[in-house]
Amino acid sequence: IGGDKSSTVPTEMTEGMMSGLQPRLDDGSMKLVFEQYITNWMPDGAMSAMENALTQLGNDVDLVLCHNDGMAGGAIQALEGQGLAGTVPVVGMDAEIAALQRIVEGKQYSTVIFDHEGTADICLRAAQALAKGEPLDSLAVKKTEIEGSEIPTGEIPTIMITNENIMEVCVDSGIHTK
């Protein structure tokens, strides 16, 4: 379940996810059975899309990938309606508090958080370049199109959060309290 395609971000997110899944898709151990992009990244749109997918597929879904945690929450609501929440892994992004709570409850498998130190490093290097009047191209790994503008985009490391590492990543690090 993807985000609003009014920018290139959802397409890039899907490409990243698919590159990780491609070996399994190629060997036939996994197949993509449903894909929908949601206007304005709305959780209720994701819930509706997931309900449609469950109906079309007779509840035969093994994994749900969502471009953000809000939409993951919507997908989980649809799964709850069919008694499948917690049995079908749901993956989101952004490490929202609600998603972290769903992970602890066993309803959401994982979320992704951007590594704060890696983010700080690239931001500081960008600020230095801008202060010196240098272009950001040396920091960019690609250009991201948003509303018709091409924005130099750096690569920020991410950390996948699951029930196994949630305490270390979120609580022990001081990002959140228990």
N, C-alpha and C positions, 0 to 999 in steps of 0.2 A: 504494500500500500504506500504509494508515493505522494510526495508533496506537490503543490501547485506548480504546473509547468510554465508559469509566466516568466521564469528565469531558467538558466541552465543548471542551477543547483540540483534539482531533483534528478535530472538526466545524469549528471555526474555521480550522484549518490547511487543511482541504479547501476551505472557502469561499474563502480567500485564493488558493490555487492555481487554483481554478476561475475566479475573477474575471480572473486573468491569461490563462487559456486560452479564456475565453468567446468572444472574437471569432473565433478559429479553429474553435471548435466550432459557432458560429452559421453561419459561411460554408462549413462542410463540409470544410475542409482538414484537420481533425483530428477524431477521434472517440474517445470513452472506451469502451474495450472490456473493462475489468476493473477492479473495485474491491473491496478487502477490507480490513477492519480487524482488527488482530492483538492478541489478548489479551496484556496485559503488555508490549506493544511488543517481543516476542521475535524475534531474528534468525532462529531456526529456524522460527518461524511464518511469517515473511516468505519464507523460502526455500521452504517448502511451498506457500504461496500463489502464488509466482512459478512454481514447477514446474507447479501446476495451470493457471495462466494460459497458460503455454507449450503445455501439452498441448491445452487447449481451443481455442487460437488457432493451432495448427500452427506455433508459433514466430514468428508474424507480429506482432511487437511492435516499435514504433519508439521508445518512450520509457517510462521507468519513474520515477514520482515517489514518493518515500518520505518519511514524516514524520520519520524520524531516520536517522542514519548506520548504526546497528546493523542496522536493517531493510534499508537499502540494501546492506549487506554480505551479508545473507541472500539478497536478490534477485540479487546478482552471483554468488553461489555457484550458484544455479539456472541463471543464464545461462551460467556456465562449463561446466556439465554438458552444455549444448547447443552449445558452441563459439561462443557469442554475446557473451561478456564483451568489452567494449571496442568492440563494434560497435553496441550498443544503449545510448544515453545513459541513465545512472542518476543521479538527483538525490536527495541526502539533506540532512539538517540537523544541526547541532551542531558541525561542524568537529572531529570526533574524529580523533586521530592516525592510526588505521587508515584512515579515509576520506581523509585527506590523502595517505597513502601510496598508496591506490588511485587517487587523482587523478593523482599523479605517474606511476604505472604505466600510466595510460590505461584503467583498468577502471571508474572512476567519473567522471562528467562534472563534477559540482559538489557542493558542500556550502554551507551557510550558517552564518556566524558572526554573533553579535550584536556590534554596534559597541561596543567597550569604553568609549570616551569618552561615547557616548550613554547607555549603561547607567549609568555612574558619575554622569552629570548627573541622570538621573531618580531614581536612588537617593538622591543628596544632597538633591534637592528634596523627596523623600518624607520623609527623615529630619528635615529642617527643619520640614515641616508637622506631623509627629507630635510633635516637641519643643515646638511652639507649641500643641499640642492642636487643630490644625486638621484637618478631614477630608481624606482623600486624593482626594475626588471631583474637585477641580480639576485633578489630574494624570491622572486616568483618562480614557481614551477609550472604555472599555466596562467591563462586568463579566464576569468569567470564573467559571463555576460549577465548583467542584471539590468533590466529595463532599458536595454539598448546600449548600455555602457560596458566596455571591457575593463575589468578590474584586475590588476596584477594580484595573483593569489599565491600565497605561500603554503607550504605543507606543515600543518600543525599535528604533532603526535596525538594519538587517541589512546584511551585505556578502556577496555571492555569491562564493565562491572557486572558480576554475577553474584549469586548468594555466597559463593566461595571466597570472594575477595572484597565484598562490600564494606566490611568493618575496616580493613586495612586502607582501602582507597578513599572511603568517604568519612569515616569517623576518626581513625588513628591519625590521618593526615590533617585533621582539623577543618575539613571542608564543611562537614555537618556534625551535629551532635546525635547521639543515639536516641 
